[in-house]
């Protein structure tokens, strides 16, 4: 939960990136297709021209208290 609280002060893009990276590092993502989807999302979040990143720019991050 502390990781989620820290992301409350970031952008929605950074929040999603952090959550996916945490899930990967903790081994929560097990299926190959899900791992591939997470990797694709992380790549898209790094690309300023991706549709995902452009869409995420308009979203407010979730607030964890």
Backbone as JSON Lines, residues from 0, in Angstrom:
{"i":0,"aa":"X","n":[0.82,-1.19,0.0],"ca":[0.0,0.0,0.0],"c":[0.87,1.26,0.0]}
{"i":1,"aa":"X","n":[2.05,1.18,0.59],"ca":[2.9,2.37,0.62],"c":[3.33,2.78,-0.78]}
{"i":2,"aa":"X","n":[3.52,1.81,-1.67],"ca":[3.86,2.14,-3.06],"c":[2.71,2.9,-3.69]}
{"i":3,"aa":"X","n":[1.49,2.47,-3.44],"ca":[0.33,3.15,-4.01],"c":[0.19,4.56,-3.46]}
{"i":4,"aa":"X","n":[0.44,4.74,-2.17],"ca":[0.35,6.08,-1.59],"c":[1.36,7.03,-2.25]}
{"i":5,"aa":"X","n":[2.57,6.53,-2.5],"ca":[3.59,7.36,-3.14],"c":[3.17,7.79,-4.54]}
{"i":6,"aa":"X","n":[2.43,6.93,-5.24],"ca":[2.03,7.25,-6.6],"c":[0.92,8.3,-6.65]}
{"i":7,"aa":"X","n":[0.3,8.58,-5.53],"ca":[-0.75,9.6,-5.49],"c":[-0.23,10.97,-5.87]}
{"i":8,"aa":"X","n":[1.06,11.17,-5.75],"ca":[1.66,12.47,-6.05],"c":[2.34,12.49,-7.42]}
{"i":9,"aa":"X","n":[2.03,11.51,-8.26],"ca":[2.63,11.44,-9.6],"c":[1.54,11.6,-10.65]}
{"i":10,"aa":"X","n":[1.92,11.44,-11.9],"ca":[0.94,11.48,-12.99],"c":[0.29,10.11,-13.13]}
{"i":11,"aa":"X","n":[-0.81,10.05,-13.84],"ca":[-1.46,8.76,-14.08],"c":[-0.54,7.81,-14.85]}
{"i":12,"aa":"X","n":[0.26,8.37,-15.74],"ca":[1.22,7.57,-16.5],"c":[2.25,6.94,-15.56]}
{"i":13,"aa":"X","n":[2.82,7.73,-14.68],"ca":[3.81,7.22,-13.73],"c":[3.17,6.22,-12.77]}
{"i":14,"aa":"X","n":[1.92,6.47,-12.41],"ca":[1.22,5.58,-11.51],"c":[1.05,4.19,-12.14]}
{"i":15,"aa":"X","n":[0.6,4.16,-13.38],"ca":[0.43,2.88,-14.06],"c":[1.76,2.18,-14.24]}
{"i":16,"aa":"X","n":[2.78,2.93,-14.6],"ca":[4.12,2.37,-14.79],"c":[4.61,1.73,-13.49]}
{"i":17,"aa":"X","n":[4.46,2.44,-12.38],"ca":[4.9,1.93,-11.09],"c":[4.16,0.67,-10.69]}
{"i":18,"aa":"X","n":[2.87,0.66,-10.88],"ca":[2.06,-0.51,-10.5],"c":[2.45,-1.73,-11.34]}
{"i":19,"aa":"X","n":[2.62,-1.53,-12.65],"ca":[3.01,-2.65,-13.51],"c":[4.41,-3.16,-13.16]}
{"i":20,"aa":"X","n":[5.33,-2.25,-12.92],"ca":[6.69,-2.66,-12.57],"c":[6.71,-3.42,-11.24]}
{"i":21,"aa":"X","n":[5.93,-2.96,-10.29],"ca":[5.83,-3.66,-9.0],"c":[5.25,-5.06,-9.18]}
{"i":22,"aa":"X","n":[4.19,-5.15,-9.97],"ca":[3.57,-6.45,-10.22],"c":[4.55,-7.4,-10.89]}
{"i":23,"aa":"X","n":[5.34,-6.89,-11.84],"ca":[6.34,-7.71,-12.5],"c":[7.42,-8.15,-11.52]}
{"i":24,"aa":"X","n":[7.94,-7.21,-10.75],"ca":[9.05,-7.54,-9.85],"c":[8.63,-8.5,-8.73]}
{"i":25,"aa":"X","n":[7.37,-8.45,-8.34],"ca":[6.88,-9.35,-7.29],"c":[6.41,-10.7,-7.84]}
{"i":26,"aa":"X","n":[6.43,-10.83,-9.16],"ca":[6.02,-12.1,-9.76],"c":[4.52,-12.31,-9.82]}
{"i":27,"aa":"X","n":[3.74,-11.24,-9.73],"ca":[2.29,-11.36,-9.77],"c":[1.78,-11.61,-11.19]}
{"i":28,"aa":"X","n":[2.56,-11.23,-12.17],"ca":[2.17,-11.45,-13.57],"c":[2.81,-12.75,-14.01]}
{"i":29,"aa":"X","n":[1.98,-13.76,-14.23],"ca":[2.5,-15.1,-14.49],"c":[2.28,-15.6,-15.91]}
{"i":30,"aa":"X","n":[1.15,-15.29,-16.49],"ca":[0.85,-15.8,-17.83],"c":[1.69,-15.07,-18.88]}
{"i":31,"aa":"X","n":[2.12,-15.8,-19.88],"ca":[2.97,-15.24,-20.93],"c":[2.29,-14.1,-21.67]}
{"i":32,"aa":"X","n":[1.0,-14.26,-21.98],"ca":[0.31,-13.2,-22.72],"c":[0.15,-11.94,-21.87]}
{"i":33,"aa":"X","n":[-0.02,-12.11,-20.59],"ca":[-0.15,-10.97,-19.69],"c":[1.2,-10.28,-19.51]}
{"i":34,"aa":"X","n":[2.26,-11.06,-19.43],"ca":[3.61,-10.48,-19.35],"c":[3.9,-9.66,-20.6]}
{"i":35,"aa":"X","n":[3.52,-10.2,-21.74],"ca":[3.74,-9.49,-23.01],"c":[2.93,-8.2,-23.06]}
{"i":36,"aa":"X","n":[1.69,-8.26,-22.61],"ca":[0.85,-7.05,-22.6],"c":[1.43,-6.0,-21.66]}
{"i":37,"aa":"X","n":[1.9,-6.41,-20.49],"ca":[2.5,-5.47,-19.54],"c":[3.75,-4.83,-20.14]}
{"i":38,"aa":"X","n":[4.56,-5.62,-20.81],"ca":[5.78,-5.1,-21.45],"c":[5.43,-4.09,-22.54]}
{"i":39,"aa":"X","n":[4.4,-4.39,-23.31],"ca":[3.96,-3.47,-24.36],"c":[3.47,-2.16,-23.76]}
{"i":40,"aa":"X","n":[2.71,-2.24,-22.7],"ca":[2.2,-1.04,-22.03],"c":[3.36,-0.2,-21.49]}
{"i":41,"aa":"X","n":[4.33,-0.86,-20.86],"ca":[5.48,-0.12,-20.32],"c":[6.26,0.56,-21.44]}
{"i":42,"aa":"X","n":[6.41,-0.11,-22.57],"ca":[7.08,0.48,-23.72],"c":[6.3,1.69,-24.23]}
{"i":43,"aa":"X","n":[4.99,1.54,-24.33],"ca":[4.14,2.65,-24.78],"c":[4.21,3.85,-23.83]}
{"i":44,"aa":"X","n":[4.32,3.57,-22.55],"ca":[4.39,4.66,-21.57],"c":[5.7,5.45,-21.7]}
{"i":45,"aa":"X","n":[6.72,4.82,-22.22],"ca":[8.01,5.5,-22.43],"c":[8.03,6.31,-23.72]}
{"i":46,"aa":"X","n":[7.12,6.01,-24.64],"ca":[7.1,6.65,-25.94],"c":[6.15,7.86,-25.91]}
{"i":47,"aa":"X","n":[6.68,9.09,-26.01],"ca":[5.81,10.27,-25.94],"c":[4.82,10.37,-27.09]}
{"i":48,"aa":"X","n":[5.04,9.63,-28.15],"ca":[4.13,9.68,-29.3],"c":[3.06,8.58,-29.28]}
{"i":49,"aa":"X","n":[3.09,7.71,-28.28],"ca":[2.11,6.62,-28.24],"c":[0.72,7.13,-27.87]}
{"i":50,"aa":"X","n":[-0.29,6.46,-28.39],"ca":[-1.68,6.82,-28.08],"c":[-1.97,6.66,-26.6]}
{"i":51,"aa":"X","n":[-1.41,5.62,-25.99],"ca":[-1.65,5.38,-24.56],"c":[-1.13,6.56,-23.75]}
{"i":52,"aa":"X","n":[0.07,6.98,-24.03],"ca":[0.64,8.09,-23.26],"c":[-0.14,9.37,-23.47]}
{"i":53,"aa":"X","n":[-0.57,9.62,-24.69],"ca":[-1.37,10.82,-24.97],"c":[-2.69,10.77,-24.21]}
{"i":54,"aa":"X","n":[-3.31,9.61,-24.18],"ca":[-4.57,9.44,-23.46],"c":[-4.37,9.6,-21.96]}
{"i":55,"aa":"X","n":[-3.3,9.01,-21.45],"ca":[-3.04,9.08,-20.01],"c":[-2.77,10.51,-19.55]}
{"i":56,"aa":"X","n":[-2.3,11.36,-20.45],"ca":[-2.01,12.75,-20.09],"c":[-3.26,13.49,-19.62]}
{"i":57,"aa":"X","n":[-4.42,13.02,-20.06],"ca":[-5.69,13.67,-19.7],"c":[-6.36,13.07,-18.47]}
{"i":58,"aa":"X","n":[-5.75,12.05,-17.9],"ca":[-6.33,11.38,-16.73],"c":[-5.66,11.81,-15.44]}
{"i":59,"aa":"X","n":[-6.44,12.04,-14.43],"ca":[-5.88,12.34,-13.12],"c":[-5.48,11.03,-12.45]}
{"i":60,"aa":"X","n":[-4.41,11.05,-11.67],"ca":[-4.0,9.83,-10.97],"c":[-5.0,9.5,-9.85]}
{"i":61,"aa":"X","n":[-5.06,8.23,-9.52],"ca":[-5.88,7.81,-8.38],"c":[-5.23,8.3,-7.11]}
{"i":62,"aa":"X","n":[-6.02,8.65,-6.14],"ca":[-5.5,9.14,-4.86],"c":[-5.66,8.07,-3.8]}
{"i":63,"aa":"X","n":[-4.55,7.68,-3.2],"ca":[-4.56,6.7,-2.11],"c":[-4.18,7.42,-0.83]}
{"i":64,"aa":"X","n":[-5.05,7.28,0.15],"ca":[-4.8,7.94,1.44],"c":[-4.67,6.94,2.55]}
